[in-house]
Amino acid sequence: MNCALVTGGSRGIGRAVCIKLATQGYHILINYKENKEAAEATLSLVREAGSDGTLMQFDVSNPGEVESVLNAWIEENKDKRIEVLVNNAGIRQDMLMFQMSNNQWSDVLDASLNGFFYVTRIIIKDMLLKRYGRIINIVSLSGLKGTAGQVNYSAAKAGVIGATKALAQEVAKRNVTVNAIAPGFISTDMTEGLPVKELSAMVPMQRFGTPEEVAEAVGFFASRGASYITGEILNINGGLYS
């Protein structure tokens, strides 16, 4: 059975990605950190989309948790393989840099950049052995152009962008592709509290995007049709930045 692991899969972009990959026939491994109720809601939507899934609780920023949970699943599920990995988990703790605490810096880097490393390092081994895999990293407009008040988040996402390009070159000959998607303003929990009207006016399309619009691109990168695309960063931002 072919599976897709989506980190931070319980809400927002992660939930939309789980549903999209379910329509492509994957058994969805829905990673979540704490909100089991939201993860169960995502699982229900995955089943409505015609597939099934498994809840997988771990904190991507905790290497011990990542290793114990993923290695145990791999050991217990010899008949399944993770063919698609979507590194979506991340957090924001916005603050001007001169006021930023050590924890506000390290927590954001731990979730996005270190989380990418801890999870991908385990999953990629089987992809290399099987000579097939799709790794899709959800980054951000902030990682490309930088955003004031988000020095930590911009640094974390820029780090994942660099890692995407480097890893793509390491594993290309094994038919494993590594790409990233950089959303702009998307209507999710992460953008709650932002001045939507003011920010939408900056976007040529005059609106925020939807999680489903991001998930469509993930579905393409996960498909066989994207087999000759690797190391690519795809902007989904309504024309705000390219």
C-alpha positions as CSV (number, residue, x, y, z in Angstrom):
1,M,0.0,0.0,0.0
2,N,1.3,3.4,-1.0
3,C,1.1,6.1,1.7
4,A,1.6,9.8,2.0
5,L,2.8,11.4,5.2
6,V,1.7,15.0,5.8
7,T,3.2,16.8,8.7
8,G,1.0,19.4,10.4
9,G,-1.9,17.6,8.6
10,S,-4.7,18.4,11.0
11,R,-5.7,21.9,9.8
12,G,-5.3,24.6,7.1
13,I,-3.0,23.8,4.2
14,G,-2.1,20.4,5.7
15,R,-5.7,19.3,5.9
16,A,-6.3,20.4,2.2
17,V,-3.2,18.4,1.2
18,C,-4.4,15.3,3.0
19,I,-7.7,15.4,1.2
20,K,-6.1,16.1,-2.2
21,L,-3.7,13.2,-1.9
22,A,-6.5,10.9,-0.7
23,T,-8.3,11.6,-4.0
24,Q,-5.1,10.3,-5.7
25,G,-5.4,7.0,-3.9
26,Y,-2.9,7.4,-1.1
27,H,-3.4,6.1,2.4
28,I,-2.8,9.3,4.4
29,L,-0.6,9.4,7.5
30,I,-1.9,12.5,9.3
31,N,0.8,13.9,11.6
32,Y,-0.3,16.3,14.4
33,K,1.3,17.6,17.5
34,E,-1.6,18.2,20.0
35,N,-5.0,18.8,18.5
36,K,-6.3,15.2,18.1
37,E,-9.9,16.5,17.5
38,A,-8.8,18.4,14.4
39,A,-6.7,15.5,13.2
40,E,-9.7,13.2,13.5
41,A,-11.8,15.7,11.5
42,T,-9.2,15.6,8.8
43,L,-9.3,11.8,8.8
44,S,-13.1,11.9,8.3
45,L,-12.6,14.2,5.3
46,V,-10.0,11.8,3.9
47,R,-12.5,8.9,4.2
48,E,-15.1,11.1,2.5
49,A,-12.6,11.6,-0.3
50,G,-12.5,7.8,-0.9
51,S,-9.4,6.7,0.9
52,D,-8.3,6.0,4.5
53,G,-5.7,7.2,6.9
54,T,-3.8,6.9,10.1
55,L,-3.3,9.5,12.8
56,M,0.3,9.9,13.8
57,Q,1.1,12.1,16.8
58,F,4.6,13.5,17.2
59,D,6.3,16.9,17.5
60,V,8.4,17.4,14.4
61,S,10.9,19.5,16.3
62,N,11.6,16.7,18.8
63,P,14.0,14.2,17.2
64,G,13.4,11.5,19.8
65,E,9.6,11.6,19.1
66,V,10.1,11.7,15.4
67,E,12.4,8.7,15.4
68,S,10.4,6.5,17.8
69,V,7.1,7.1,16.1
70,L,8.2,6.8,12.5
71,N,10.6,3.9,13.1
72,A,7.9,2.0,15.0
73,W,5.4,2.6,12.2
74,I,7.9,1.5,9.5
75,E,8.7,-1.7,11.5
76,E,5.0,-2.6,12.0
77,N,3.9,-1.9,8.4
78,K,6.2,-3.9,6.2
79,D,3.3,-4.1,3.6
80,K,3.1,-0.3,3.3
81,R,5.6,2.3,2.1
82,I,5.7,6.1,2.3
83,E,5.9,7.2,-1.3
84,V,5.1,10.9,-0.7
85,L,6.3,13.1,2.1
86,V,4.8,16.6,2.6
87,N,6.8,18.7,5.1
88,N,4.1,21.2,6.1
89,A,4.4,21.6,9.8
90,G,5.6,25.0,11.0
91,I,4.8,27.8,13.5
92,R,5.0,31.6,13.5
93,Q,6.1,33.8,16.4
94,D,6.3,37.2,14.8
95,M,8.3,39.9,16.5
96,L,10.8,42.6,15.5
97,M,14.2,41.2,15.8
98,F,15.6,43.6,18.4
99,Q,12.7,42.4,20.7
100,M,12.9,38.7,19.8
101,S,13.6,36.2,22.5
102,N,16.0,33.2,22.1
103,N,12.9,30.9,22.3
104,Q,11.0,32.9,19.6
105,W,14.0,32.4,17.3
106,S,14.8,28.7,18.1
107,D,11.2,27.5,18.3
108,V,10.3,28.7,14.8
109,L,13.5,27.3,13.3
110,D,13.0,24.0,15.2
111,A,9.5,23.5,13.8
112,S,10.2,24.3,10.1
113,L,13.9,23.7,9.4
114,N,14.9,21.1,12.0
115,G,11.5,19.4,11.6
116,F,12.2,19.0,7.9
117,F,15.6,17.4,8.7
118,Y,14.4,15.0,11.4
119,V,11.4,13.7,9.4
120,T,13.0,13.6,5.9
121,R,16.2,11.9,7.1
122,I,14.1,8.8,8.2
123,I,11.6,8.7,5.3
124,I,14.1,9.2,2.5
125,K,16.0,6.0,3.2
126,D,13.3,3.7,2.0
127,M,12.6,6.0,-1.0
128,L,16.2,5.6,-2.0
129,L,16.1,1.8,-1.6
130,K,12.9,1.6,-3.7
131,R,14.2,4.1,-6.2
132,Y,11.1,6.3,-6.1
133,G,9.7,9.1,-3.9
134,R,8.2,12.5,-3.8
135,I,9.2,15.1,-1.2
136,I,7.3,18.3,-1.2
137,N,8.2,21.1,1.3
138,I,5.8,23.9,2.1
139,V,7.8,27.0,2.5
140,S,6.7,30.6,2.2
141,L,6.8,33.9,0.4
142,S,8.7,35.1,3.5
143,G,11.5,32.6,2.8
144,L,12.0,34.1,-0.7
145,K,11.6,37.9,-0.2
146,G,11.8,38.2,3.6
147,T,9.1,39.8,5.7
148,A,9.6,42.4,8.3
149,G,8.6,41.1,11.8
150,Q,9.3,37.6,10.6
151,V,13.1,37.3,10.7
152,N,12.8,34.0,12.4
153,Y,10.2,32.6,10.1
154,S,11.9,34.0,7.0
155,A,15.2,32.4,8.0
156,A,13.5,29.1,8.7
157,K,11.7,28.9,5.4
158,A,14.8,30.2,3.4
159,G,16.8,27.4,5.1
160,V,14.3,24.8,3.8
161,I,14.4,26.3,0.3
162,G,18.2,25.9,0.3
163,A,17.9,22.4,1.7
164,T,15.3,21.5,-1.0
165,K,17.7,22.5,-3.8
166,A,20.6,20.6,-2.3
167,L,18.7,17.4,-1.4
168,A,17.2,17.4,-4.9
169,Q,20.7,17.0,-6.3
170,E,21.7,14.3,-3.9
171,V,18.8,12.0,-4.7
172,A,17.8,12.7,-8.3
173,K,19.5,9.7,-9.7
174,R,17.4,7.5,-7.5
175,N,14.2,8.9,-9.0
176,V,13.3,10.8,-5.9
177,T,12.2,14.4,-6.5
178,V,12.4,17.2,-4.0
179,N,10.4,20.4,-4.6
180,A,9.0,23.2,-2.5
181,I,5.8,25.3,-2.7
182,A,5.9,28.9,-1.4
183,P,2.5,30.2,-0.6
184,G,1.7,33.9,-0.1
185,F,-1.3,35.0,1.9
186,I,-3.5,31.9,2.3
187,S,-6.7,31.9,4.4
188,T,-5.8,29.6,7.3
189,D,-5.4,29.7,11.1
190,M,-1.8,31.0,10.5
191,T,-3.2,34.2,8.9
192,E,-5.9,34.9,11.5
193,G,-5.5,38.3,13.0
194,L,-3.8,39.8,9.9
195,P,-5.4,42.9,8.3
196,V,-7.0,41.0,5.4
197,K,-8.4,44.0,3.5
198,E,-5.2,45.9,3.7
199,L,-3.0,43.0,2.7
200,S,-5.4,41.9,-0.1
201,A,-5.0,45.3,-1.7
202,M,-1.2,44.5,-2.1
203,V,-2.0,41.3,-4.1
204,P,-2.6,41.7,-7.9
205,M,-5.5,39.2,-7.6
206,Q,-6.9,41.3,-4.7
207,R,-7.6,38.4,-2.4
208,F,-6.0,35.7,-0.2
209,G,-5.5,32.2,-1.6
210,T,-7.2,29.1,-0.4
211,P,-5.6,26.0,1.1
212,E,-7.2,24.0,-1.7
213,E,-5.3,26.1,-4.3
214,V,-2.0,25.1,-2.6
215,A,-3.0,21.5,-2.3
216,E,-3.6,21.3,-6.1
217,A,0.1,22.1,-6.7
218,V,1.1,19.5,-4.1
219,G,-1.0,16.9,-5.9
220,F,0.9,17.7,-9.1
221,F,4.3,17.5,-7.6
222,A,3.3,14.2,-6.0
223,S,2.2,12.7,-9.3
224,R,4.1,10.7,-11.9
225,G,3.6,13.6,-14.3
226,A,6.1,15.7,-12.3
227,S,8.9,13.1,-12.7
228,Y,11.4,15.5,-14.4
229,I,10.8,18.4,-12.0
230,T,13.1,18.6,-9.0
231,G,14.8,21.3,-6.9
232,E,11.9,23.7,-8.0
233,I,10.3,26.4,-5.8
234,L,6.7,27.1,-7.0
235,N,5.2,30.5,-6.0
236,I,1.4,30.5,-5.2
237,N,0.8,34.1,-4.2
238,G,-1.7,35.7,-6.6
239,G,1.1,37.6,-8.4
240,L,2.4,39.3,-5.3
241,Y,6.0,38.2,-5.8
242,S,7.8,36.0,-8.3
